[in-house]
Amino acid sequence: MTLIEMQITLCDGSEKNASGNLRKWLKKLETAGIIEIERVDDGKLTSNGSYCYTLANDLGPKAPIVRARNGDVFDPNSNAVIKRPEQ
């Protein structure tokens, strides 16, 4: 799924800086190992391409919460903070 597809699905137009906030949230989820981000070439010479976001770890029906204070990712399904997987 791309960022634009997510915005169409999730946003209603009342959000301030929806794409920037969504992009930051997705980057935190990638860091926690919940999603994978892949750059996809769109075939246009002047474009940098786009990114495709894929679920890598299905935590359950409730969306993960990124805590503003320290950037931790909290899973409300298990009531636990998601630790970054060791690489």
Secondary structure, 3 states (H helix, E strand, C coil): CCHHHHHHHHCCCCCCCHHHHHHHHHHHHHHCCCEEEEEECCCCCCCCCEEEEEECCCCCCCCCEECCCCCCEEECCCCEEECCCCC
